[in-house]
Amino acid sequence: MGKRVLIYGGIAALLAVSPLFLNAYWTDVLNSIGLYAALGLSLNLIVGHAGLFNLGHAAFYAVGAYTAAILNTKYHIPILALMPLCGLTAGLFAMIIARPIIHLRGDYLCIVTIGVGEIVRIALINNVFGITGGANGIFGIARPNVFGWIIRRPQDFFYLIWAFVALTAFLFHRLENSRFGRALNYLREDETAAEGSGIDTAHYKLMAFVIGAAWAGMVGNIYAAKMTIIAPESFSFWESVVMFTLIILGGSGSIPGVLLGAFLIVGLPEVFRGFTNARMMVFGAAMIAMMIFRTGGILPARPRRYALPAKAAAEESA
Amino acid sequence: MEEFFQQLTNGLAVGGIYALIALGYTMVYGVLKLINFAHGDLFTIGSYLGLTLLTSLALTDRLGPGAGILLLALMVMGLVALVGALLERVAYRPLRHSPRLSAVVSALGASIFFSNTLMLIYGARFQVYPQNILPKTAIDLFGLYIPLVRVLILCTSIVMMVGLYTFIQKTKIGTAIRAAAIDQDAARLMGIDVNRVILMVFLIGPALGGAAGLMVGLHYGQINFTMGWVYGLKAFTAAILGGIGNIPGAMVGGILLGVIEALGAAYLSIAWKDAIAFGVLIFILIVRPTGLLGERVAEKV
C-alpha cells in the first residue's frame, strides 16, 4: 500500500516539474497526453465501470468544444468560464441521445454510438444551424485568461491541463468508490442480479453515460482553448477509437491504467518516430492479444476490499 | 421520372453490394452471436487484393474481360476467405467462452489491425482501379439508359445470394449451419462438428465480402483503406434492417438500404448521404429492433 502511494507520488512529482527541463515540443506532447487522459477517464466511467460500449465519445467532446468556441467567438465570454456550460450541453445532448438507446445490448449500443458520432461529425461539416463553420470549423478563439494571467505557452497549458487531469482523477476515484460506483460495477457484472437487488439499472446506466459525456464536454472546452481553432476532423471516429483503445490497453475501470494507457497510446508514437504510422496496427493487434491473455489491461482494476468492522476492531485491540 | 429511375437502379446496385457484405455479418451473428467488426475490413482487403491481382497478372488482357474478371473474382474470394478463417482462428476462437464483450473488443482490434496494415502496405491515399476493364456500355431499357456495370453488379449479387440461400437450405453443411445457429450444444450432441461449421461460416462470409470489395473497385474505380468501416457499418445497418441472423433478411435489408440511401441523397441532400444510413440504423434499433424479419436484440431493462 505504502509502496504504491510512493511510486504514484514520485511519478506525479516528476510530472509536475517536467516543464522546467523539457522544451516546448515535449511539453506539448505531455499536454496531448493530458487531454487524452482526461477524456479516457471520462469514458472509463461509461466503458470500464458501467460496461457500456461507447465508440462515439468524440461526439460529446465535440459538443463541448463547439459550445465553447461558438459562445467565445460570438459573445466574447471568457472561455474557461464556459466550462460548466460545455459540460451541461454535452451532458444534455448525451441524455437526449442515450435515453432511447441505453437499453440496447452491448455490441448494438457500440454500433449505435458509432452512428451517433458520425452523424454529429457530418452535421458539423454541413454547418448545421449555420453556426459550426462547416468543414473549416471555427477559428479565432480567445486565449484563456486566469485572473489577468493569459495562458498561452505550452508550459502554461501544461499546468492547466494536468491540474484538470488531477481533479478528474480525484473526483472519479471518489465516484467509483461511492454507492454510485458500486452500483455501476454490480450492473456491469450481472445486470439481472443488480436489478434484483433493487438497483434501477436503466437510471444508473443513463447517469454514467451522461456524467462521462459531460466531462468529455469540459475537456472539449480546454481543447478549444488550447488550439484556438477547431474543425470537424478533430472529432472523427478515430478519436473515439483512440480513447477506447487506451482504456482497454491500460486497464478498464482502473485510473492508473487509463493514465498509463494515455501515455502509451499518445506518447509512445512521439518517442519512436518511425512508429507513428504503425501505431494503430500495433495497438489493434495488442487489443486482440490483451483480450486473450490479460483481459483486465496492463494495470487492471484492483478488486474492492472491505475489512469487516468487527475484525478490524479486534485487530486494533490486539 | 428519368432521374428517379436512374437513382433507383443505382440504389439497387449499391444495395446488392451492401447485401453481400451484410450476409457475412448475419451469418457470423447467427452462429456465434458476435458482431464481426472486422468484416468491413475483410471487404476492403478484397478490393485491394483485386487491384493488386488485376494490375500484376493482367488477367483481363489475356483472357478477355468476362473470363478474366470471373477468375479474378474467384481468386479474391478464395484469398479473403483464407484471411477470414485465419481471423477466426487467431482472434475469436480463443475467446469463444469468454464474456461477449471481450470478443467484441477483439473484433474491434482486428478491424483496426487490418485497416492500418492496408495503410502501411498501400499508403493512405486513394488507390485507383484501371478504367478500361469493363466496357462502358449502357443498356437500353424502355428508353432508359442504365450503365452495364450496375446491371452486372445487381445480377451477380442476386446470383450469389440465391446460391447461398440454396446452399444453406438444401445441403448437409447448410443444415448443420442452421442447426448450430439455433442451438450450438444441441447441434454438438447430434454429432455436428461445430468448429467446422464456424470455420465454414468464416470462409463463406468473407468470400462474399471480398467479392463485394472487388465490385466496389470495379464500379467506383477508387478505393481507400478506411472505406471498410463505412461500408461495414452500412451493411450492418442492412443486416439489422432485415433482421440480424436471418439470411433473406440481409438480402432484403441490403437492397432496401441501398435504395433508401440513393433516393435520399437525390431528393433530400447529398451532403447528408452517410447520415441517412446511420439515421435508419438508430431508428430501426429504437422502433423495431427485431428488424423486418428477425430476432430480438434489446435487453429488458
Interface residues (C-beta under 8 A of the other chain):
Chain A: G51 F53 L55 P100 I101 I102 H103 L104 R105 G106 D107 Y108 C110 I111 V112 I114 G115 V116 E118 I119 I122 A123 I125 N126 E191 T201 A202 K205 F237 V241 F244 T245 I248 N277 A278 M280 M281 F283 G284 A285 A286 M287 I288 M290 M291 I292 T295
Chain B: L34 I35 V90 A91 P94 L95 S98 R100 L101 S102 A103 V104 V105 S106 L108 G109 A110 S111 I112 F113 F114 S115 N116 T117 M119 L120 W229 L233 F236 T237 S269 A271 W272 D274 A275 F278 G279 L281 I282 L285 I286 P289 V297 A298 E299 K300 V301
